[in-house]
Amino acid sequence: MTREELLAQLSPPRLPLDMAVLGWREGLALLGLGLLAGLLVALALRPLTARKPSRRALIRATRGMAPEARILAIARILGKLPEPLRAAAYGAVPAPDDAAIERIALRRTRRG
């Protein structure tokens, strides 16, 4: 069976010809739906593709906390308490000032 014979055996379309052909209004509607779907996909993927803050930024975000709480927060960020801050964390010596805590913590991030 050739293509022409197959087309001849098909029943005629039941829709008006204007509805069977894609017009500019339908094209615009499809474009709008595509843009809306793309926006929804982008919003759904945003948490998965968001860039995580660096350790340096996380350490700097602890500024203003009480020294003992800040040392604990830095230990959580680094996964290990830096050796120079151990005595201050356990209360054996007074906690260093904010600049010294940050310097020690950032030195730890550069080495390891």
Sequence and secondary structure as in RCSB ss.txt:
>XXXX:A:sequence
MTREELLAQLSPPRLPLDMAVLGWREGLALLGLGLLAGLLVALALRPLTARKPSRRALIRATRGMAPEARILAIA
RILGKLPEPLRAAAYGAVPAPDDAAIERIALRRTRRG
>XXXX:A:secstr
  HHHHHHHS   SS HHHHS  HHHHHHHHHHHHHHHHHHHHHHHHHH     HHHHHHTTTTS HHHHHHHHH
HHHSS  GGGHHHHTTSS    HHHHHHHHHHHHHH 
